[in-house]
Amino acid sequence: MTDDEIPELIPVALDEQAAELRPSSSPLPSSDQLVPATILTGYLGSGKTTLLNYILTAEHGKRIAVIMNEFGDSQGIDQSFTSVSNGAMVEDWLDLKNGCLCCTVKDKGLKAIETLMERKGKFDYILLETTGLADPGNIAAMLWSNEELGSDIRLDGVVTMVDSKNILRQLDETPPMGETMNEVQKQLAFADRIILNKVDLVSEETVQNIKGIVEAINGTADVSSAEFAKVDLDSILGIGAYTDVALGSRQFVGTGHHHIDRSISTMALEAPGQLHWSAVDEWIQELLWDSRIPWVPGAGESMEILRLKALLLTADFKPVGADKSFKKATIVVQGVREMYDSFVVPDNNDMDIEHAKSYRVVLIGRCLPKDALLVSWDALLKKALVE
């Protein structure tokens, strides 16, 4: 395994799994207490280098700590900043003229974040660049589950840059041996913000076609266009994607006619009322931990769930480790692969059931057996709906 590869998650025994993957069910953390950490991903040539160059040199008024990967697309930028240390690879943090900080790493960047915390107060955001071939899901899971960093940072979101000129060809590339998806497909599926860069190089019709394809893969991400990686930093930093209560009103139906593999898609399951959390919790565990669809034996053998997002009105929601439960609570559930967490939405625990039309579970994944999932969800509703 090379230095920049992300280790695969290893199956563990059931009791260990429950301890490691059990949601903490904690209240939503305050943005004032934790530093938001954003993962920047994108295939080679998508425009990450141009965006990073802007962040590190322009007078944009934001204090951003940027972690650049030695194996990523930013080697040209690396050279301009490593010169201050006589050409040696910079492992320490550098103060830049525009108020930002910069560090180049050879690994996943976790050590750099740990040393960065010693300078807490000098920055407001963390931006972690991945290599063009990295799986953002594994990186997000590691940031999310790192207990040592959990008291200092919060996973803010995954931003994916897209090369509009070449994206259709990249989506059609054969996955690496042993994989079911190629890198671009994963980067789109895990994204919370998707930037269609280089739209000046293609027609408006092509842009709209690409947008339809992207939204068919990931129906929850915000999609925007850019030229020369000119991005509004407020749209990618401090977005709270992992604490956001809004799942949007999109109907999650793929648009556009194209030949791209449709095996990766988004599906929404509507919750028409208040649900007993214990039943929902068991349903999620079987779906994510065991890769089984409850009450539908044999279905979903090829299913691979990448992201789960939910906004639910629950009954008897008891945070893990808490002494008391909430008789009625609006909660957010966020999942990455088999890991998930659930949070009480502050000051909204008495939300009226008449607003239940906005409650839903959203799944993003590969080979989602939608008919079977609907059958399973309907069975859960019969069991979990509060009368």
C-alpha positions in Angstrom: 0.0 0.0 0.0 1.4 3.4 -0.9 1.4 6.4 1.4 -1.6 8.1 -0.1 -3.9 5.1 -0.3 -6.7 5.0 2.2 -7.0 1.7 4.1 -10.1 -0.3 3.5 -12.5 -0.7 6.4 -12.1 -4.2 8.0 -15.2 -6.1 9.1 -15.2 -6.6 12.9 -17.0 -8.8 15.4 -20.6 -7.8 16.2 -19.9 -6.4 19.7 -16.9 -4.4 18.4 -19.1 -3.2 15.5 -21.8 -2.0 17.8 -19.2 0.0 19.8 -17.5 1.6 16.8 -20.4 2.2 14.5 -23.2 2.9 17.0 -24.4 6.5 16.5 -23.6 8.9 19.3 -27.0 10.7 19.0 -25.5 13.9 20.4 -27.0 17.3 20.0 -25.9 19.3 17.0 -22.5 20.8 17.8 -22.2 24.6 17.9 -20.4 26.1 14.9 -18.7 28.5 17.3 -17.0 25.7 19.2 -15.8 23.5 16.3 -13.7 24.3 13.2 -15.4 23.2 10.0 -13.3 20.8 7.9 -14.1 20.6 4.2 -12.8 17.8 1.9 -11.9 19.0 -1.6 -11.9 16.3 -4.2 -12.0 16.0 -8.0 -10.4 14.0 -10.8 -7.1 15.1 -12.3 -7.6 18.3 -14.3 -10.8 19.3 -12.7 -9.5 22.6 -11.4 -8.6 21.9 -7.8 -5.1 23.5 -8.4 -6.6 26.7 -9.7 -9.0 26.9 -6.8 -6.3 26.3 -4.3 -4.0 28.9 -5.9 -6.8 31.4 -5.5 -7.4 30.5 -1.8 -3.7 30.7 -1.0 -2.9 33.9 -2.8 -6.0 36.1 -3.1 -7.2 38.7 -0.6 -10.5 37.1 0.0 -10.6 37.9 3.8 -11.0 34.4 5.0 -8.5 32.6 7.3 -8.3 29.1 5.8 -5.9 26.3 6.7 -5.2 24.4 3.5 -3.7 20.9 3.6 -2.3 20.0 0.2 -1.5 16.4 -0.6 2.0 15.8 -2.1 0.4 13.2 -4.5 -2.5 15.5 -5.5 -2.8 18.0 -8.3 -1.1 20.9 -6.4 2.5 20.1 -7.0 3.0 23.3 -8.9 1.7 25.2 -5.9 3.8 23.1 -3.5 7.0 24.2 -5.2 6.2 27.9 -4.7 5.7 27.5 -1.0 8.4 24.9 -0.2 11.0 27.3 -1.4 11.0 29.1 2.0 12.4 25.9 3.5 15.2 25.5 0.9 13.2 23.2 -1.3 12.4 20.6 1.3 9.0 19.2 1.5 7.0 21.3 4.0 5.6 19.3 6.9 5.1 22.3 9.2 2.4 25.0 8.8 3.3 28.2 6.9 1.7 31.6 7.5 0.7 33.2 4.2 0.4 36.9 3.4 -3.4 36.7 2.9 -4.0 35.3 6.4 -4.2 31.7 5.4 -2.1 28.8 6.5 -0.6 26.1 4.2 0.8 22.6 4.8 1.9 19.8 2.4 1.5 16.2 3.5 2.4 12.8 2.2 -0.5 11.0 3.9 -4.2 11.5 4.7 -3.6 14.8 6.5 -4.8 13.7 10.0 -1.4 14.4 11.6 -1.3 17.8 10.0 -4.8 18.6 11.5 -3.5 17.5 14.9 -0.6 19.9 14.8 -2.8 22.6 13.3 -5.0 22.5 16.5 -2.0 23.8 18.4 -2.5 27.0 16.5 -6.3 27.2 17.0 -7.5 30.7 16.8 -5.4 31.6 13.8 -7.9 30.1 11.3 -11.6 29.7 10.8 -11.8 26.9 8.2 -9.8 23.7 7.2 -9.7 22.6 3.6 -8.2 19.2 3.0 -7.2 18.4 -0.6 -7.3 14.8 -1.7 -5.5 13.2 -4.6 -7.4 12.8 -7.8 -7.7 9.1 -7.2 -8.8 9.1 -3.5 -12.1 7.8 -2.3 -13.7 10.8 -0.4 -16.0 8.5 1.5 -13.2 6.7 3.4 -11.5 10.1 4.2 -14.8 11.6 5.4 -15.4 8.5 7.6 -12.0 8.8 9.2 -12.4 12.5 9.9 -15.9 11.9 11.2 -14.9 9.1 13.5 -11.6 10.4 14.8 -12.2 10.8 18.5 -9.1 12.9 19.2 -10.1 15.4 16.5 -13.8 15.3 17.4 -13.5 17.9 20.2 -11.8 20.4 17.8 -13.3 20.0 14.3 -16.5 19.0 12.6 -16.8 17.4 9.2 -18.4 20.2 7.2 -18.8 18.6 3.8 -17.3 17.2 0.6 -16.8 19.5 -2.4 -16.2 17.9 -5.8 -14.7 19.7 -8.7 -15.8 18.5 -12.2 -14.1 18.9 -15.5 -17.0 19.6 -17.7 -15.0 19.0 -20.8 -14.1 15.4 -19.9 -16.6 14.3 -17.3 -18.7 12.2 -19.7 -15.7 10.1 -20.7 -14.4 9.9 -17.1 -17.8 8.5 -15.9 -17.5 5.8 -18.5 -14.1 4.7 -17.5 -13.7 1.1 -16.3 -13.5 0.8 -12.5 -10.2 -0.4 -11.0 -9.8 -4.2 -10.6 -11.9 -5.4 -7.7 -14.0 -2.1 -7.5 -17.6 -1.6 -8.6 -17.3 2.2 -9.3 -14.6 4.4 -10.7 -13.1 7.4 -8.9 -15.3 10.0 -10.5 -18.5 8.1 -9.7 -17.5 7.9 -6.0 -16.5 11.6 -5.9 -19.9 12.6 -7.2 -21.8 10.2 -5.0 -20.2 11.5 -1.8 -20.4 15.2 -2.7 -22.4 17.8 -0.8 -21.4 20.5 -3.3 -20.5 19.8 -6.9 -18.8 22.5 -9.0 -19.1 22.0 -12.8 -15.9 23.7 -13.8 -14.7 24.7 -17.3 -18.3 25.3 -18.5 -16.8 27.9 -21.0 -15.3 25.0 -22.9 -18.7 23.3 -23.7 -22.1 24.3 -25.0 -25.0 25.2 -22.7 -26.8 22.1 -23.9 -23.9 20.0 -22.7 -23.8 21.8 -19.4 -27.5 21.0 -18.8 -26.9 17.4 -19.9 -24.0 17.0 -17.4 -26.1 18.6 -14.7 -28.9 16.1 -15.3 -26.4 13.2 -15.1 -24.9 14.5 -11.9 -28.2 15.0 -10.3 -29.3 11.5 -11.3 -26.3 10.1 -9.4 -26.5 12.5 -6.4 -29.9 14.1 -5.9 -29.0 15.9 -2.7 -25.8 17.9 -3.6 -26.0 21.5 -4.7 -24.7 21.8 -8.2 -23.2 25.0 -9.6 -21.1 26.1 -12.6 -17.8 27.8 -12.8 -15.2 29.1 -15.2 -11.5 29.0 -14.3 -12.5 27.6 -10.9 -13.9 30.9 -9.8 -16.0 29.8 -6.9 -17.8 31.7 -4.2 -16.0 30.5 -1.1 -19.1 31.0 1.0 -20.7 28.3 -1.0 -18.1 25.6 -0.2 -16.9 26.6 3.3 -19.0 26.4 6.5 -21.9 24.8 4.7 -22.8 22.4 7.6 -23.6 19.5 5.3 -23.3 17.0 8.1 -25.5 18.9 10.5 -27.9 20.4 7.9 -31.6 19.7 8.6 -32.8 20.6 5.0 -32.8 17.8 2.5 -34.3 20.0 -0.2 -37.5 19.5 -2.2 -36.1 17.8 -5.3 -38.0 14.7 -6.2 -34.8 12.7 -6.8 -35.8 11.6 -10.3 -33.0 11.4 -12.9 -33.3 13.9 -15.8 -31.8 13.9 -19.2 -31.3 11.1 -21.8 -27.8 9.8 -21.8 -25.8 6.5 -22.0 -24.0 6.9 -18.7 -24.2 4.0 -16.2 -27.4 4.6 -14.2 -26.4 2.0 -11.5 -25.6 4.9 -9.1 -28.6 6.8 -8.0 -30.5 8.7 -5.3 -33.7 7.5 -3.7 -36.0 9.3 -1.2 -38.3 7.5 1.3 -41.0 9.7 2.7 -42.0 9.6 6.4 -45.6 10.7 6.8 -45.6 11.2 10.5 -43.9 10.5 13.9 -41.9 7.3 14.0 -40.7 5.2 17.0 -36.9 5.7 16.8 -36.0 2.2 18.1 -37.7 0.6 15.0 -36.1 3.1 12.6 -32.7 2.6 14.2 -32.9 -1.2 13.8 -33.9 -0.7 10.1 -30.9 1.5 9.4 -28.5 -0.9 11.2 -29.7 -3.8 9.1 -29.5 -1.8 5.9 -26.0 -0.3 6.5 -24.2 -2.8 8.8 -25.5 -6.0 7.3 -26.3 -4.8 3.7 -29.7 -6.4 3.9 -33.1 -5.0 3.1 -35.3 -5.7 6.1 -38.4 -7.9 5.4 -37.3 -8.5 1.8 -35.1 -11.6 1.9 -32.6 -12.0 -1.0 -33.1 -8.5 -2.3 -30.2 -6.1 -2.6 -27.3 -8.5 -3.0 -25.5 -6.1 -5.2 -26.6 -3.0 -3.3 -23.9 -0.6 -2.0 -25.2 2.3 0.0 -22.7 5.2 0.0 -24.6 8.0 1.8 -27.7 8.1 4.0 -29.4 11.4 5.0 -32.6 11.8 7.0 -34.8 14.3 8.7 -37.3 12.5 10.9 -39.8 13.3 13.6 -39.3 10.6 16.2 -40.9 9.3 19.4 -38.9 8.1 22.4 -35.5 9.1 20.9 -32.8 8.4 23.5 -29.3 9.6 22.8 -26.7 6.9 23.5 -25.3 7.4 26.9 -28.1 9.7 28.0 -30.2 9.2 31.1 -33.5 10.3 29.5 -35.2 10.1 26.2 -37.1 12.7 24.1 -40.8 11.8 23.9 -40.9 13.8 20.7 -37.8 15.0 18.8 -36.9 16.1 15.3 -33.6 14.5 14.4 -31.0 14.5 11.6 -29.4 11.2 10.6 -26.2 11.2 8.5 -24.4 8.1 7.2 -21.3 7.4 5.2 -21.0 3.8 4.1 -21.7 1.7 7.3 -21.1 4.5 9.7 -24.0 6.8 10.8 -24.9 9.3 13.5 -28.1 10.9 14.7 -28.6 14.4 16.2 -31.4 16.2 17.9 -32.3 19.4 16.1 -32.1 22.1 18.8 -35.1 24.0 19.8 -37.4 22.1 17.4 -38.4 19.1 19.4 -42.0 20.2 19.4 -42.3 20.5 15.7 -45.9 19.9 14.5 -46.7 16.6 12.8 -48.4 18.6 10.1 -44.9 19.4 8.8 -44.2 15.7 8.4 -44.4 16.0 4.6 -40.8 17.2 4.7 -39.5 14.2 6.7 -37.7 11.6 4.7 -34.7 9.3 4.4 -32.5 9.8 1.4 -30.2 7.0 0.1 -27.4 7.4 -2.4 -25.8 4.3 -3.7 -25.1 1.7 -6.3 -27.7 -0.8 -7.6 -30.4 0.4 -5.2 -33.4 -2.1 -5.6 -36.0 0.7 -5.3 -39.0 -1.6 -5.4 -37.6 -3.7 -2.6 -36.6 -0.7 -0.6 -40.1 0.7 -0.9 -41.6 -2.6 0.3 -39.3 -2.6 3.2 -39.9 1.1 4.1 -43.7 0.5 4.0 -43.3 -2.4 6.3 -41.3 -0.2 8.7 -43.9 2.5 8.6 -46.6 0.0 9.7 -44.5 -1.0 12.6 -43.0 2.4 13.6 -45.7 5.0 12.9 -47.1 6.5 16.1 -50.9 6.3 16.1 
